[in-house]
Amino acid sequence: MKTDFAAKEAWDADPGAFFTALTGEELSEWKSEPVELSQTVLRIADRVYTARYADGVERMVLVEIQAQNDVSMLARLLVYIGMLLALLFSSRKKWYSPRAYVLYIGAEPFTAPAEINEPGHHVFRPTYINVRNVPYRNFLALQHPAQVVFAILSDDAKDREDVAVEVIRKVGELTRGNPREREKYLHTLLRYSRFRKMEKMITALLEREWEDVLPEEQIVQDPLYLRGKARGEAQGEARGEARGEARGKDVATRQFVKNMYAKGLSPEFIAQNLDLPLKKVKEILSQNSEPENNGLERGS
């Protein structure tokens, strides 16, 4: 799903800074952890890192990103932790239990069980981070636009035009000279605004603030600015443009599905990670004219 991809980029941009903004805890020596078990067969969370904690111990850090409430979250994390432990047992002389974190960005209350705690047994308690509870200033202080746009999800930013303007301008500063990147992250901002029912305000601000975000010589060339201007034209023309854009996105999605399948990913994996119905994925693949891609049993 697109919101997941955007959140993964925010982690990858600078996991240490992002983690501190979310939790207030400072870890050091962050690095991406290569997961040996093929994710075309079983997925091991959204991101896996190693980082050094304040006690001096280097641990694996498992990150799961949720845009929807999922009451089975605790069970899923147990599976992921078990898979990571299997890798640790087989590949490391010394190991420590991985730490699990769930970053929740959705609109509904998150109601997954918080822990497994039975008298006489060890406790499994992941850390749930609800982005609503993180002050928007924490995100505005960061230096990557993929992280800055998270400010709009904070409860203390809800319905506040001044915060939205700050976010738009900070994204503009960080992407100055790169219109494509600016467009990408402002579209992410617009997607996130839907979780807080602020999309109308953000859309209006993007049109109103555009001249402050872009140098004058770039205004007439910027795709978002041109699209905003086009919305003021005849309604029929706007509808035709929207239909054409939808067709273009559908073509791009179909090609992406085929490319992922050609690289050995299963239809189930593709459907899950692109937020598409499995039936739709199989329908796309069945239309592929290449003989080697006609069988849909791979990974099923």
C-alpha positions in Angstrom: 0.0 0.0 0.0 1.2 3.5 -0.8 1.1 4.8 2.7 3.3 1.8 3.8 5.9 2.5 1.1 6.0 6.2 2.2 6.5 5.2 5.9 9.2 2.7 5.0 11.1 5.5 3.2 10.8 7.6 6.3 12.5 4.9 8.3 15.2 4.2 5.8 16.0 7.9 5.3 17.5 8.1 8.9 16.2 5.4 11.2 18.0 6.8 14.3 16.5 10.3 13.9 13.1 9.0 13.1 13.1 6.5 16.0 14.1 9.3 18.4 11.3 11.6 17.1 8.8 8.8 17.6 9.9 7.5 21.0 12.3 10.0 22.6 14.8 7.2 22.9 18.3 7.5 21.4 19.9 4.4 19.9 23.2 4.4 18.0 24.9 2.5 15.2 21.8 1.9 13.2 22.1 -0.3 10.1 19.8 -2.2 7.9 19.8 -5.9 8.6 19.9 -8.3 5.6 17.3 -10.9 6.1 18.5 -14.2 4.7 15.1 -16.0 4.6 13.6 -15.2 1.2 10.8 -12.7 1.6 9.2 -14.1 -1.5 8.3 -17.0 0.7 7.7 -15.5 4.1 7.7 -11.8 5.0 9.7 -10.8 8.1 8.1 -7.5 9.1 8.4 -4.2 7.2 11.9 -3.3 8.3 14.6 -5.0 10.3 17.6 -3.1 11.6 20.3 -3.5 14.2 21.0 -0.7 16.7 22.9 -0.3 19.9 20.9 0.4 23.0 21.8 2.5 26.0 23.0 -0.6 27.9 25.6 -1.2 25.2 23.9 -4.2 23.7 23.3 -4.4 19.9 19.9 -5.8 19.2 17.8 -6.5 16.1 15.0 -3.9 15.7 11.8 -5.1 14.0 9.5 -2.4 12.6 5.9 -3.1 11.5 3.9 -0.2 9.9 0.1 -0.3 10.2 -2.4 2.0 8.5 -5.4 -0.1 9.6 -6.4 -1.5 12.9 -5.4 -5.2 13.2 -6.4 -7.2 16.2 -4.1 -10.0 15.1 -1.1 -7.8 15.3 0.4 -9.4 18.4 0.2 -12.9 16.8 1.8 -11.6 13.6 4.7 -10.1 15.6 5.2 -13.4 17.4 5.6 -15.1 14.1 8.1 -12.5 12.9 10.1 -12.6 16.1 10.2 -16.4 15.9 11.5 -16.3 12.3 14.2 -13.7 13.3 15.2 -15.9 16.3 15.6 -18.8 14.0 18.1 -16.8 11.9 19.9 -15.6 15.0 20.2 -19.1 16.4 21.8 -20.3 13.2 24.0 -17.4 12.3 25.3 -15.7 15.5 27.4 -16.9 18.4 25.9 -14.4 20.7 22.3 -13.1 20.4 19.8 -11.0 22.2 16.0 -11.0 21.8 14.9 -8.7 19.0 12.8 -5.7 19.9 9.5 -5.2 18.1 7.9 -1.8 17.3 4.6 -1.1 15.6 4.1 2.3 14.1 0.4 3.0 13.7 -0.7 5.8 11.4 -4.4 4.9 10.8 -7.5 6.9 11.6 -9.3 4.4 13.8 -8.3 3.6 17.4 -5.7 0.8 17.5 -7.1 -2.1 19.6 -4.6 -4.9 19.2 -3.7 -6.7 22.5 -0.7 -5.0 24.1 1.0 -8.0 25.6 1.1 -11.7 26.4 1.3 -11.9 30.2 0.5 -15.1 32.0 1.7 -15.7 35.6 4.8 -17.8 35.7 5.7 -17.2 32.1 7.8 -14.7 30.2 6.1 -11.6 28.9 6.0 -10.6 25.2 5.3 -6.9 25.0 6.0 -5.0 21.7 6.1 -1.2 21.6 3.1 0.3 20.0 3.7 3.8 18.7 0.6 5.8 17.7 1.8 8.7 15.6 -1.2 10.7 16.9 0.5 11.0 20.2 3.8 12.3 18.8 4.1 16.1 18.9 4.2 17.5 15.3 7.3 19.6 16.2 9.3 16.3 16.5 8.7 15.7 12.8 9.2 19.3 11.7 12.7 19.2 13.2 13.8 16.3 11.0 15.7 16.8 7.8 14.1 14.4 5.3 10.8 15.3 3.6 9.5 11.7 4.0 9.7 12.2 7.8 8.5 15.8 7.9 5.2 15.0 6.3 4.3 12.8 9.3 3.7 16.1 11.3 0.2 16.2 9.7 -0.8 13.0 11.5 -0.1 14.3 15.0 -3.2 15.1 17.1 -1.8 18.5 17.9 -1.7 19.4 14.2 -5.4 18.4 13.5 -7.3 21.0 11.6 -4.5 23.6 12.1 -3.7 25.5 8.9 -0.6 27.0 10.4 0.9 23.6 10.9 0.0 22.4 7.4 1.7 25.5 6.0 4.8 24.9 8.0 4.9 21.3 6.7 4.4 22.4 3.0 7.1 25.1 3.3 9.6 22.7 5.0 9.1 20.1 2.3 9.7 22.9 -0.2 12.9 23.9 1.4 14.2 20.3 1.6 13.4 19.6 -2.0 14.4 22.9 -3.5 15.9 22.3 -7.0 14.2 18.9 -7.3 10.5 19.4 -8.4 9.9 15.7 -8.9 10.9 15.0 -5.3 8.8 17.9 -4.0 5.8 16.6 -5.9 6.3 13.1 -4.6 6.4 14.2 -0.9 3.5 16.7 -1.2 1.4 13.9 -2.7 2.4 11.8 0.4 1.3 14.7 2.6 -2.1 14.7 0.8 -2.5 11.0 1.2 -1.7 11.2 5.0 -4.1 14.1 5.4 -7.0 11.7 4.6 -6.3 9.9 7.8 -7.2 13.1 9.6 -9.9 14.2 7.2 -7.9 17.3 6.3 -7.5 16.7 2.5 -9.7 19.6 1.5 -7.6 22.0 3.6 -4.3 20.6 2.3 -5.4 20.7 -1.3 -6.4 24.4 -0.9 -3.2 25.2 0.8 -1.1 23.5 -1.9 -2.7 25.7 -4.5 -2.5 28.9 -2.3 1.0 28.3 -1.0 2.6 27.2 -4.2 4.3 30.4 -5.1 6.0 30.5 -1.7 7.2 26.9 -2.0 8.7 27.3 -5.5 11.2 29.8 -7.0 9.3 32.0 -9.5 11.1 30.5 -12.5 9.9 27.0 -11.6 6.2 27.8 -10.9 5.0 27.4 -14.5 6.9 24.2 -14.9 5.8 22.4 -11.7 3.4 19.5 -12.3 1.4 20.1 -9.1 1.0 23.8 -9.8 -0.2 23.0 -13.4 -2.7 20.5 -12.1 -4.0 23.0 -9.6 -4.4 25.5 -12.3 -6.2 23.0 -14.6 -8.8 22.4 -11.9 -10.1 25.9 -12.5 -10.8 25.1 -16.2 -13.9 23.7 -17.7 -15.4 20.8 -15.7 -15.7 18.5 -18.6 -12.0 18.9 -19.5 -11.0 18.2 -15.9 -13.1 15.0 -15.9 -11.5 13.9 -19.1 -8.0 14.5 -17.7 -8.9 12.6 -14.6 -10.0 9.6 -16.6 -6.8 9.7 -18.6 -4.7 9.8 -15.5 -6.6 6.9 -14.0 -6.0 4.8 -17.1 -2.3 5.7 -17.0 -2.1 4.6 -13.3 -3.8 1.3 -14.2 -1.3 0.6 -17.0 1.6 1.4 -14.7 0.2 -0.9 -11.9 -0.3 -3.8 -14.4 3.3 -3.4 -15.6 4.6 -3.3 -12.1 2.7 -6.5 -11.1 4.1 -8.3 -14.1 7.7 -7.1 -13.4 7.4 -8.2 -9.7 6.1 -11.6 -10.8 8.9 -12.0 -13.4 11.4 -11.5 -10.6 10.0 -14.5 -8.8 7.5 -12.9 -6.4 4.3 -14.9 -5.7 0.9 -13.5 -6.6 0.0 -13.5 -2.9 3.1 -11.5 -2.0 2.4 -9.0 -4.7 -1.3 -8.6 -3.7 -0.4 -8.0 -0.1 2.4 -5.5 -0.7 0.5 -3.5 -3.4 -2.8 -3.5 -1.6 -4.5 -5.3 -4.5 -7.1 -8.1 -4.4 -5.4 -11.4 -5.1 -8.0 -12.0 -7.8 -7.0 -8.7 -9.5 -3.3 -9.7 -9.5 -4.0 -13.1 -11.0 -6.2 -11.5 -13.6 -3.3 -9.2 -14.6 -0.9 -12.0 -14.8 -3.2 -14.2 -16.8 -3.1 -11.5 -19.5 0.7 -11.7 -19.8 1.6 -13.0 -23.2 5.0 -14.4 -22.1 4.7 -18.2 -21.8 6.9 -18.5 -18.7 4.5 -16.2 -16.7 1.3 -18.0 -17.7 1.3 -20.4 -14.7 0.1 -18.8 -11.5 1.0 -21.6 -9.1 4.4 -20.0 -8.1 4.5 -19.5 -4.4 0.7 -20.3 -4.0 
